[in-house]
Amino acid sequence: MLRRIKSERAGPVESVAAGDSSLASAVDDGIKRDMKRAETTSLPLTVVILLAAGRPRRLA
């Protein structure tokens, strides 16, 4: 996991963290980001589909 840290004196510094804790944190952050994205797209889409399915169809 690579993180950029801003320093007032030395400029940008790159820090590399390794191990179970940093890997778990990176995976957890990715899952949270993906779930938030899924919530913003799937909920409105589900509502539209359910509303469309409930509407009576007119046959011409």
Secondary structure, 3 states (H helix, E strand, C coil): CEEEEEECCCEEEEEECCCHHHHHHHHHHHHHHHHHHHHHHHHHHHHHHHHHHHCCCCCC
